[in-house]
Amino acid sequence: MGSRRRDIPEINAGSMADIAFLLLVFFLVTTTMDIPTGLQVALPPISEEPPQDSKQRKREVLEVLVNSADQLLVEGSPLTIERLRQKTVDHLTNEGKDPTLSTTSTKAIVSLKNDRGTSYDMYVQVYNELTAAYSEVRDEYSMREFGKEYTKLDPTRDKDKIEQVKDKYPKKLSEAEPVSLGK
C-alpha cells in the first residue's frame, strides 16, 4: 500500500497583525488607570495682617521635624511617634498653664517640617498623628459642651455647634517646604 501523504493546510497569517492591533486597542480603551490623588489638605487664606511679635509667636508654635533618617524631633528633642499625639494634645489644650506650650487653643499652631530624604511612610504617620490630635481635642470639647463627639455632629443640623468647636480648636497645621535638615 502506498503511503498517503497528508498536506498540512497553511494558516493565513496576513490578518494576525490586524487582530493583535485590535486587541491592543481594546485593552487600552477598557483598562482604567488609578491616578494617585495625594493628601487632601486645605490651605489657609492669604492674610493681609502683619506678623505678630516673634518671641510671643514662638511659644504658640509646636515645631515638629522629621529628618532624613526618619527621626522625629519635637521642639528640638527626640520623641517617639507613639508620644507625638499626646504632646500635640498637650500643646493645643495648654491654655497658658505650661510656659513652654501655647497660651490659648485659638493661637496654637503645629509646624511640620520634613527633610527631603524623609520617607513617605514616616511623613504619613506623623501627619496622621497630628490630625488625630486635632480630632481628639475637638471630640473631647464637643462631648463636654454638647454631649456628642465632634465627628458625630450632623453637618446640616449642627452647623453652629461645628463652628463653635472649630473656633475653639482651629486646625492650624503649618507645613514647610522640605529642606535638607541633616541627620
Secondary structure, 3 states (H helix, E strand, C coil): CCCCCCCCCCCCCCCHHHHHHHHHHHHHHHCCCCCCCCCCCCCCCCCCCCCCCHHHHHHHEEEEEECCCCCEEECCEECCHHHHHHHHHHHHCCCCCCCCCCCCCCCCEEEEEEECCCCHHHHHHHHHHHHHHHHHHHHHHHHHHHCCCHHHCCCCCCHHHHHHHHHHCCCCEEECCCECCCC
